[in-house]
Amino acid sequence: MDHTTHSTCTTILVGKNASYDGSTIIARNEDAGVAVNPKKFVVVQPEDQPRNYQSKLSKFSIKLPDNPVRYTSVPDATPEKGIWGEAGVNAHNVAMSATETITTNPRILGADPLVKNGLGEEDLLTITLPYIKSAKAGVERVGSLLEKYGTYESDGIIFSDVNDIWYMETAGGHHWVAQRIPDDSYVIAPNQTGIQEIDFDDPDHFMYASDLKNFVEQHHLNLSDNFNFRKIFGSDTQLDHHYNTPRAWYGQRYFNPETVKDKSPMSHDLSFICHANRKITIENIKFVLSSHYQDTPYDPFTPGNDSQKMPFRPIGFNRNQELSVIQLRPYVPSDYSAIQWLAFAANPSNTLVPFFTNVQDTPDCYRDTTKIVDSQNAYWVNRLISLIAADHYHAVMDDIEAYQDQLMGYGHKRITHIDNKVEGLSGSKLTASLQAANEKTADHVVKATRKLLTTMLTKTSNGVAGSFDRKHY
């Protein structure tokens, strides 16, 4: 079984009292194991939801309930290797992002082996999001599925509604724990087991597999006096030090530098629950999830640095496929409170675009991504830009940054305009208005993105190897 095409991600979670506007915000880069894995943005209607689900990469299958609701999804452009829905919001304004691939240790895998034909990232959004009415209900559904069917990988799974964010981590084939993120806190999860101390007497903030404590005791897995999930179930390897922990270190350095000033990027004891020194914005999240260790010695784009010899894996890099930042706003009617900010391809050179999720369909330039390169659609035009930017970083970054600033401002302006335009609408009139507004937003953004691609191609074509200028002869 080959899961290498979808392998690594970075997650940021922001509680409602830690965000700039009181929203719960969940965000995750989807990073493939290869540089190009085309994605699309769709709405799945109840009549299109499978009733008998069959995974493509394992033999996992399940009969699904008969009462799904509509939801958004960011699946692979073509279905050869499964759906991989990744991130979305359902008709109840419950959001889900799955999964943050994490690590565990050999003692856990010996005591509770992974299940070859269990469920995994390919399946989770599709078999969960259409059936839940709250973030906590998402944990309950996935927990019951894990205990019954098992999983072939270790994952972090995120659920949110307008009040709560729950982060769930699997451990071994059938065990799991989930923590409600405190309202005044943020989390950065970089492909590592993150949850730390578990309070078994606090059901409002912790959920877990029914036999978790007995399982740990029976197999002598706890090496300390308290119950630290990360220390019991996680790993602390050389791979973690170079691939995972530096990303959490850089994010915490950005949000609250005083807490990591004496810590190395390879520190194994960075906090899971963190508190920023300011309210966190959409732009802050995008900066961290696009970052490549700017203003540190580890930035592969610093002149003189050899990108192939940098010691740490960046957050924003060529294997980013899509970024969904899901914002659930408490200060507008629930019928138009949910926004899925979306970016395709490598984050250092793309921009987030706000889409209202209470719609029947998505714009065709985001929905109809092709397997073959086509600069008319959002994924491919951003993928082409990222390729040019990687080889001509310093020549084109002024153009990219101007584009990003302009379109993020446009995005915020669109939200305010659309909120005012749809005020008082309901039912089909509201969804039609939101859908038309999404179309206008997408058209403007893709037009601006294609203009940026033209500018970059023009600028970088002049000095390529093999060019010839007659005036020098």
C-alpha positions as CSV (number, residue, x, y, z in Angstrom):
1,M,0.0,0.0,0.0
2,D,1.5,3.4,-1.1
3,H,0.5,6.4,1.0
4,T,3.6,8.4,0.0
5,T,1.7,10.8,-2.3
6,H,-0.1,12.3,0.7
7,S,2.3,12.4,3.6
8,T,3.0,15.5,5.6
9,C,1.2,18.7,6.7
10,T,1.4,21.6,9.2
11,T,-1.6,22.6,11.3
12,I,-2.5,25.9,13.2
13,L,-5.5,26.1,15.5
14,V,-6.7,29.4,17.0
15,G,-9.3,29.5,19.8
16,K,-12.1,32.1,19.6
17,N,-10.6,34.4,22.3
18,A,-7.1,34.2,20.7
19,S,-8.3,35.2,17.2
20,Y,-8.7,38.8,16.1
21,D,-12.5,38.7,15.7
22,G,-13.7,36.0,18.0
23,S,-13.9,33.3,15.4
24,T,-12.7,29.8,15.8
25,I,-10.0,29.2,13.2
26,I,-8.5,26.0,12.0
27,A,-5.8,25.8,9.3
28,R,-3.8,23.1,7.7
29,N,-1.4,22.8,4.8
30,E,-1.9,19.6,2.8
31,D,1.6,18.6,1.7
32,A,2.0,15.7,-0.7
33,G,4.9,13.4,-0.9
34,V,5.4,14.6,-4.5
35,A,5.6,18.2,-5.7
36,V,2.5,18.0,-8.0
37,N,-0.8,16.5,-6.8
38,P,-3.6,18.5,-8.3
39,K,-6.5,19.5,-6.0
40,K,-10.0,20.9,-6.6
41,F,-12.7,22.6,-4.4
42,V,-16.2,21.1,-4.5
43,V,-19.5,21.0,-2.8
44,V,-20.8,17.4,-2.1
45,Q,-24.6,17.2,-2.2
46,P,-26.4,14.5,-0.1
47,E,-27.4,12.6,-3.3
48,D,-23.8,12.4,-4.3
49,Q,-22.5,11.1,-1.0
50,P,-21.7,7.3,-1.2
51,R,-23.8,5.0,0.9
52,N,-21.4,2.1,0.5
53,Y,-17.9,3.5,0.8
54,Q,-14.8,1.7,-0.5
55,S,-11.3,3.0,0.0
56,K,-9.0,2.9,-3.0
57,L,-5.7,2.3,-1.2
58,S,-6.8,-0.2,1.3
59,K,-9.6,-2.8,1.6
60,F,-11.4,-0.6,4.1
61,S,-15.2,-0.4,3.4
62,I,-18.1,0.8,5.4
63,K,-21.9,1.3,5.0
64,L,-22.6,4.9,5.7
65,P,-25.7,6.4,7.2
66,D,-28.7,7.5,5.1
67,N,-28.8,11.1,6.3
68,P,-25.8,13.0,5.1
69,V,-25.8,16.8,4.8
70,R,-24.1,19.0,2.2
71,Y,-20.5,19.8,2.7
72,T,-17.4,21.4,1.0
73,S,-14.3,19.3,0.3
74,V,-10.9,19.7,-1.3
75,P,-10.3,16.3,-2.9
76,D,-7.8,15.2,-5.4
77,A,-8.5,16.4,-9.0
78,T,-8.8,12.8,-10.2
79,P,-10.0,9.8,-8.2
80,E,-7.5,7.1,-9.1
81,K,-6.0,7.0,-5.6
82,G,-9.2,7.9,-3.7
83,I,-11.0,11.0,-2.6
84,W,-8.7,12.7,0.0
85,G,-11.3,15.3,0.9
86,E,-8.9,17.0,3.4
87,A,-10.9,20.0,4.6
88,G,-14.5,21.4,4.6
89,V,-17.5,22.8,6.3
90,N,-20.9,21.0,6.4
91,A,-24.5,22.4,6.4
92,H,-24.4,22.6,10.2
93,N,-21.4,24.9,10.1
94,V,-19.1,22.2,11.5
95,A,-15.6,22.2,10.1
96,M,-13.2,19.3,9.7
97,S,-9.6,19.0,8.5
98,A,-7.9,15.6,8.1
99,T,-5.2,14.7,8.6
100,E,-2.1,15.9,10.2
101,T,0.2,12.9,9.8
102,I,2.0,12.3,13.1
103,T,4.6,9.9,14.6
104,T,4.5,7.3,17.2
105,N,7.1,4.9,18.8
106,P,7.9,1.3,18.3
107,R,6.6,0.2,21.7
108,I,3.1,1.5,20.8
109,L,3.2,-0.1,17.4
110,G,4.1,-3.4,19.1
111,A,1.3,-3.2,21.6
112,D,-1.4,-2.0,19.2
113,P,-0.2,-2.6,15.6
114,L,-1.4,-0.5,12.7
115,V,-4.2,-2.1,10.7
116,K,-3.3,-2.7,7.1
117,N,-6.9,-2.5,5.9
118,G,-8.1,0.1,8.3
119,L,-9.2,3.7,7.6
120,G,-7.0,6.6,7.0
121,E,-6.6,10.1,5.6
122,E,-8.0,9.1,2.2
123,D,-11.3,8.3,3.9
124,L,-11.8,10.4,7.0
125,L,-13.5,13.6,5.8
126,T,-15.9,11.7,3.5
127,I,-17.0,9.2,6.2
128,T,-17.3,11.8,9.0
129,L,-18.1,15.4,8.0
130,P,-21.6,14.8,6.5
131,Y,-22.9,13.2,9.7
132,I,-21.9,15.5,12.6
133,K,-23.6,18.4,14.2
134,S,-20.8,19.6,16.4
135,A,-17.0,19.5,16.8
136,K,-17.3,17.1,19.7
137,A,-19.6,14.8,17.8
138,G,-16.9,14.6,15.2
139,V,-14.5,13.2,17.8
140,E,-17.1,10.8,19.0
141,R,-17.8,9.4,15.5
142,V,-14.1,9.0,14.5
143,G,-13.3,7.5,17.9
144,S,-15.9,4.8,17.5
145,L,-14.7,4.1,13.9
146,L,-11.1,3.8,15.1
147,E,-12.0,1.4,17.8
148,K,-14.0,-0.7,15.4
149,Y,-12.0,-0.7,12.2
150,G,-8.5,0.5,13.2
151,T,-6.2,2.7,11.1
152,Y,-3.1,2.1,9.0
153,E,-1.4,5.4,10.0
154,S,-0.9,7.8,12.9
155,D,-2.9,11.0,12.4
156,G,-4.1,14.3,13.9
157,I,-7.7,15.2,13.1
158,I,-9.3,18.6,13.6
159,F,-12.9,19.6,14.3
160,S,-14.4,23.0,14.9
161,D,-17.7,24.8,15.3
162,V,-18.4,28.4,16.3
163,N,-17.6,27.7,19.9
164,D,-15.1,24.8,20.1
165,I,-12.0,23.3,18.5
166,W,-11.1,19.7,19.2
167,Y,-7.8,18.2,18.2
168,M,-7.7,14.4,18.0
169,E,-4.7,12.2,17.8
170,T,-4.5,8.5,17.0
171,A,-2.0,6.1,18.7
172,G,-1.4,2.7,17.3
173,G,-4.1,0.9,15.4
174,H,-7.1,1.6,17.6
175,H,-6.3,4.1,20.4
176,W,-6.8,7.8,20.4
177,V,-7.1,10.9,22.6
178,A,-8.7,14.4,21.9
179,Q,-8.3,17.7,23.6
180,R,-10.5,20.8,23.4
181,I,-8.2,23.7,22.5
182,P,-8.7,26.4,25.2
183,D,-10.4,29.5,23.9
184,D,-7.4,31.8,24.7
185,S,-4.8,29.5,23.0
186,Y,-3.3,28.5,19.8
187,V,-1.6,25.3,18.6
188,I,1.0,24.5,16.0
189,A,1.1,20.8,15.0
190,P,4.0,19.7,12.7
191,N,3.7,16.0,12.0
192,Q,4.4,15.0,15.6
193,T,2.3,13.7,18.5
194,G,1.5,16.9,20.3
195,I,-1.1,16.5,23.1
196,Q,0.6,16.5,26.5
197,E,-1.0,16.1,29.9
198,I,-4.3,14.3,30.0
199,D,-6.9,15.0,32.7
200,F,-9.1,11.9,32.9
201,D,-11.5,13.8,35.2
202,D,-12.2,16.7,32.8
203,P,-14.6,15.4,30.1
204,D,-15.2,19.0,28.9
205,H,-11.7,19.2,27.6
206,F,-10.5,15.6,27.1
207,M,-11.9,12.5,25.3
208,Y,-10.1,9.2,24.8
209,A,-10.4,5.6,23.8
210,S,-12.4,3.7,26.5
211,D,-9.5,1.4,27.4
212,L,-6.7,3.9,27.1
213,K,-5.5,3.9,30.7
214,N,-5.7,0.1,31.0
215,F,-3.9,-0.3,27.7
216,V,-1.0,1.8,28.9
217,E,-0.8,0.0,32.2
218,Q,-1.1,-3.5,30.7
219,H,1.8,-2.9,28.3
220,H,4.0,-0.9,30.7
221,L,4.1,2.1,28.3
222,N,4.2,5.0,30.8
223,L,7.7,5.8,31.9
224,S,6.8,8.7,34.3
225,D,4.4,9.3,37.1
226,N,1.9,11.5,35.2
227,F,0.0,10.8,32.0
228,N,1.7,12.7,29.2
229,F,0.3,11.5,25.9
230,R,3.1,12.8,23.8
231,K,5.8,11.1,26.0
232,I,3.9,7.8,26.1
233,F,2.7,7.6,22.5
234,G,5.0,10.0,20.5
235,S,8.5,9.8,19.2
236,D,11.7,11.9,19.6
237,T,13.9,10.9,16.8
238,Q,16.5,12.5,14.5
239,L,13.8,12.8,11.9
240,D,11.6,14.7,14.3
241,H,14.5,17.1,15.1
242,H,15.1,18.1,11.5
243,Y,11.7,17.5,9.9
244,N,9.1,18.3,12.6
245,T,10.0,20.3,15.6
246,P,11.7,23.2,13.7
247,R,8.3,24.1,12.3
248,A,6.7,24.4,15.7
249,W,9.7,26.4,16.9
250,Y,9.5,28.9,14.1
251,G,5.7,29.4,14.6
252,Q,6.1,29.9,18.3
253,R,9.0,32.2,17.7
254,Y,6.6,34.3,15.6
255,F,3.6,34.3,17.9
256,N,5.4,34.5,21.3
257,P,9.2,34.6,20.9
258,E,9.9,35.0,24.6
259,T,9.0,31.3,25.2
260,V,11.4,29.9,22.7
261,K,14.3,32.3,22.9
262,D,16.5,29.8,24.8
263,K,15.3,26.8,22.8
264,S,16.8,25.2,19.7
265,P,14.7,24.4,16.6
266,M,15.4,20.8,17.5
267,S,13.9,21.1,21.0
268,H,11.8,18.1,22.0
269,D,9.8,19.9,24.8
270,L,8.0,22.7,23.0
271,S,4.5,23.3,24.4
272,F,1.4,22.0,22.6
273,I,-1.0,24.6,24.1
274,C,0.5,28.1,23.5
275,H,-0.5,31.7,24.1
276,A,0.3,34.5,21.6
277,N,1.4,37.9,22.6
278,R,-1.3,39.4,20.4
279,K,-4.6,38.5,18.7
280,I,-4.0,36.2,15.7
281,T,-5.2,37.2,12.2
282,I,-5.7,35.3,9.0
283,E,-2.6,37.0,7.7
284,N,-0.6,35.8,10.7
285,I,-1.7,32.2,10.0
286,K,-0.8,32.5,6.3
287,F,2.6,33.9,7.1
288,V,3.5,31.0,9.3
289,L,2.1,28.4,7.0
290,S,4.1,30.0,4.1
291,S,7.3,30.4,6.0
292,H,10.8,29.0,5.2
293,Y,12.6,30.3,8.3
294,Q,12.9,33.9,7.2
295,D,15.3,36.0,9.2
296,T,17.1,32.9,10.5
297,P,20.3,31.1,9.2
298,Y,18.0,28.3,8.0
299,D,16.3,30.1,5.2
300,P,17.1,28.3,1.9
301,F,16.5,31.5,-0.1
302,T,19.1,33.5,1.7
303,P,21.8,34.5,-0.8
304,G,24.8,32.1,-0.4
305,N,22.7,29.3,1.2
306,D,22.6,25.9,-0.5
307,S,18.9,24.9,-0.4
308,Q,19.9,21.3,-0.6
309,K,22.0,21.5,2.5
310,M,19.6,23.3,4.8
311,P,19.1,21.3,8.0
312,F,15.4,21.8,8.5
313,R,12.3,21.1,6.4
314,P,10.4,24.4,5.7
315,I,6.7,25.0,6.3
316,G,5.9,26.7,3.0
317,F,7.6,24.7,0.2
318,N,7.1,23.0,-3.2
319,R,5.0,20.1,-1.8
320,N,2.2,22.3,-0.5
321,Q,-0.9,21.4,-2.5
322,E,-3.7,23.3,-0.8
323,L,-4.2,25.3,2.4
324,S,-7.6,25.7,3.9
325,V,-8.1,28.2,6.7
326,I,-11.6,27.7,8.1
327,Q,-13.1,30.7,9.9
328,L,-16.4,30.3,11.8
329,R,-17.6,33.8,12.8
330,P,-19.9,34.4,15.8
331,Y,-21.0,37.9,14.9
332,V,-23.1,37.3,11.8
333,P,-26.1,35.0,11.2
334,S,-25.1,31.4,11.0
335,D,-26.4,31.1,7.4
336,Y,-23.3,33.0,6.2
337,S,-20.9,32.8,9.1
338,A,-18.6,30.1,7.7
339,I,-15.7,31.0,5.4
340,Q,-13.2,28.6,3.9
341,W,-10.1,30.6,2.9
342,L,-8.4,28.6,0.2
343,A,-5.0,28.6,-1.5
344,F,-3.5,26.2,-4.0
345,A,0.1,25.1,-4.6
346,A,3.2,26.4,-2.8
347,N,2.3,28.9,0.0
348,P,5.2,31.3,-0.4
349,S,3.9,32.4,-3.7
350,N,0.1,32.0,-3.5
351,T,-2.7,33.9,-1.7
352,L,-5.8,33.0,0.3
353,V,-9.2,33.4,-1.2
354,P,-12.4,33.6,1.0
355,F,-15.3,31.4,-0.1
356,F,-18.6,31.3,1.7
357,T,-19.5,27.6,2.3
358,N,-23.3,27.8,2.4
359,V,-23.6,27.3,-1.4
360,Q,-24.7,24.6,-3.8
361,D,-21.6,24.7,-6.0
362,T,-18.1,26.2,-6.3
363,P,-16.6,28.3,-9.1
364,D,-15.5,26.2,-12.1
365,C,-11.9,27.5,-12.0
366,Y,-11.6,25.9,-8.5
367,R,-13.9,23.0,-9.1
368,D,-12.8,21.7,-12.5
369,T,-9.1,21.1,-11.9
370,T,-7.6,18.9,-14.7
371,K,-5.0,16.2,-14.5
372,I,-3.2,18.0,-17.4
373,V,-1.7,21.5,-16.9
374,D,-4.3,24.2,-17.7
375,S,-3.5,27.8,-16.6
376,Q,-7.2,28.6,-16.8
377,N,-7.8,26.9,-13.4
378,A,-6.6,28.0,-10.0
379,Y,-4.5,25.0,-9.1
380,W,-2.3,25.0,-12.2
381,V,-1.8,28.7,-12.5
382,N,-0.5,28.8,-8.9
383,R,1.6,25.7,-9.5
384,L,3.3,27.4,-12.5
385,I,3.9,30.5,-10.4
386,S,5.5,28.5,-7.6
387,L,7.9,26.8,-10.0
388,I,9.1,30.0,-11.4
389,A,9.4,31.6,-8.0
390,A,11.5,28.8,-6.6
391,D,14.2,29.3,-9.3
392,H,14.0,33.2,-9.4
393,Y,13.0,34.0,-5.8
394,H,14.8,37.3,-5.5
395,A,13.8,38.5,-9.0
396,V,10.1,38.0,-8.5
397,M,9.3,38.3,-4.8
398,D,8.5,42.0,-5.1
399,D,5.8,41.2,-7.6
400,I,4.5,38.2,-5.6
401,E,4.3,40.2,-2.3
402,A,2.5,43.1,-4.0
403,Y,0.0,40.6,-5.5
404,Q,-0.5,38.9,-2.1
405,D,-1.1,42.2,-0.2
406,Q,-3.5,43.4,-2.9
407,L,-5.5,40.2,-3.0
408,M,-5.7,39.7,0.8
409,G,-7.0,43.2,1.0
410,Y,-9.5,42.4,-1.7
411,G,-10.6,39.2,0.2
412,H,-11.4,41.1,3.4
413,K,-13.2,43.8,1.4
414,R,-15.3,41.1,-0.3
415,I,-16.3,39.5,3.0
416,T,-17.6,42.9,4.3
417,H,-19.4,43.6,1.0
418,I,-21.0,40.2,0.8
419,D,-22.1,40.3,4.4
420,N,-23.9,43.6,3.8
421,K,-25.4,42.4,0.5
422,V,-26.9,39.2,1.8
423,E,-28.2,40.6,5.1
424,G,-31.9,39.7,5.5
425,L,-31.8,37.0,2.9
426,S,-32.6,33.4,3.7
427,G,-33.0,30.0,2.0
428,S,-32.4,29.6,-1.7
429,K,-32.1,33.3,-2.3
430,L,-29.3,33.5,0.2
431,T,-27.3,30.5,-1.1
432,A,-27.7,31.8,-4.7
433,S,-26.4,35.2,-3.7
434,L,-23.4,33.7,-1.8
435,Q,-22.7,31.4,-4.8
436,A,-22.7,34.3,-7.2
437,A,-20.5,36.3,-4.9
438,N,-18.0,33.4,-4.7
439,E,-18.0,33.3,-8.5
440,K,-17.1,37.0,-8.7
441,T,-14.4,36.6,-6.1
442,A,-12.8,33.6,-7.9
443,D,-12.9,35.3,-11.3
444,H,-11.1,38.4,-10.0
445,V,-8.5,36.4,-8.2
446,V,-7.7,34.0,-11.1
447,K,-7.5,36.9,-13.5
448,A,-5.0,38.7,-11.2
449,T,-3.1,35.4,-10.7
450,R,-2.8,34.9,-14.5
451,K,-1.6,38.5,-14.8
452,L,1.1,37.8,-12.2
453,L,2.2,34.6,-14.1
454,T,2.5,36.7,-17.3
455,T,4.7,39.3,-15.4
456,M,6.9,36.6,-13.9
457,L,7.4,34.8,-17.2
458,T,8.3,38.0,-19.0
459,K,10.7,39.1,-16.3
460,T,12.5,35.7,-15.9
461,S,12.7,34.8,-19.6
462,N,15.3,37.4,-20.4
463,G,18.2,35.9,-18.5
464,V,17.8,32.2,-19.0
465,A,20.7,29.9,-20.0
466,G,21.1,29.9,-23.8
467,S,19.8,33.5,-24.3
468,F,21.6,35.6,-26.9
469,D,21.9,39.4,-27.3
470,R,23.3,40.6,-30.6
471,K,24.4,44.0,-29.3
472,H,27.3,42.4,-27.5
473,Y,28.7,41.1,-30.8
